[in-house]
Amino acid sequence: MKSRKHWMMHLSNDLSHVGHALSEALALVESDLERLEQHHGPAPTGDGTAGSVLQTLYGTALLATCTREHLQWFSLAVGYASLGLDERAGHAMQMACLKPMDIPSAVNRMARPLTDATVRALQTLRDLDDFFRWDIEPLITAALAASYATFQPLPD
């Protein structure tokens, strides 16, 4: 059996790539969120229909939160593994691998066309689908292809 050090060195390039990709996706979405909040305020009032400023802001915030949580769980998993805390590492990686169902919902709320930053963030997250086995690639692809916001709120 190979030592933990050898295993971590072997995986370090893959782990580094995934960590950097999640971090980049988060930075892209946070830049959009900041721009929206500067332009419209942190809590705009008004129309809550799909594609509205309110829903676009909410969707961007939801996408940022989801991405941040996955980055945090992934970072914990790598940190715990490097310390030899296998049980904690396993749990943290299980959490990082939970299907991020908020991503399609968040994007379906947003006005079209999506910003370049949001598109790049979603493409980055879609590229990580195989690593995490999220099985959300088709959902992200559909959300990127949609020509209008498709979020359908629950009836009152």
C-alpha positions, -999 to 999 in steps of 0.1 A, spaced: 0 0 0 13 34 -9 19 59 18 -5 88 24 23 113 14 27 95 -20 -11 95 -25 -14 132 -16 15 141 -39 -1 121 -68 -34 138 -63 -22 172 -55 -23 185 -91 -59 173 -95 -69 186 -61 -52 219 -68 -70 222 -101 -103 215 -85 -97 239 -57 -86 267 -80 -115 261 -103 -141 263 -75 -123 295 -62 -124 310 -96 -161 302 -101 -169 318 -68 -149 349 -76 -167 353 -109 -202 350 -93 -192 373 -64 -181 399 -89 -216 398 -105 -233 399 -71 -212 430 -61 -220 447 -94 -257 440 -91 -258 452 -55 -240 484 -64 -264 491 -92 -297 480 -76 -290 479 -39 -287 447 -17 -325 443 -15 -343 457 -45 -380 459 -43 -405 453 -70 -413 425 -94 -405 390 -83 -410 373 -117 -383 353 -133 -357 375 -149 -365 405 -128 -338 424 -109 -350 409 -76 -349 373 -89 -316 379 -108 -300 392 -76 -315 364 -55 -303 338 -81 -268 353 -82 -266 353 -43 -279 317 -43 -253 306 -68 -225 323 -48 -236 306 -16 -238 272 -32 -204 276 -48 -189 289 -16 -203 259 4 -188 234 -20 -155 251 -19 -155 251 19 -164 213 21 -138 205 -6 -111 225 12 -119 208 45 -117 174 29 -83 181 14 -71 196 47 -83 167 68 -68 142 44 -35 159 45 -36 156 83 -45 119 82 -80 125 96 -96 101 71 -130 99 87 -134 136 87 -120 139 52 -144 113 40 -174 131 55 -163 165 41 -158 150 6 -193 134 8 -207 169 16 -187 184 -13 -201 157 -36 -237 164 -27 -256 174 -58 -258 212 -59 -295 215 -68 -295 252 -61 -273 259 -92 -300 252 -118 -327 270 -97 -304 300 -92 -296 303 -129 -332 298 -140 -341 329 -120 -316 352 -137 -323 376 -166 -309 368 -200 -285 372 -214 -264 359 -186 -233 379 -178 -199 367 -191 -188 361 -156 -218 340 -148 -214 320 -180 -177 313 -172 -185 303 -136 -212 279 -148 -189 264 -174 -163 259 -148 -187 242 -124 -200 221 -153 -164 210 -160 -161 198 -124 -192 176 -127 -172 144 -134 -148 150 -105 -177 154 -79 -201 131 -97 -228 157 -93 -247 148 -125 -257 184 -131 -240 189 -165 -273 186 -184 -290 210 -160 -263 236 -164 -262 231 -202 -300 236 -204 -298 267 -182 -270 282 -203 -290 275 -235 -322 291 -222 -330 324 -239 -351 336 -210 -354 331 -173 -374 298 -168 -380 299 -130 -415 290 -121 -424 301 -86 -449 281 -66 -485 294 -69 -498 313 -39 
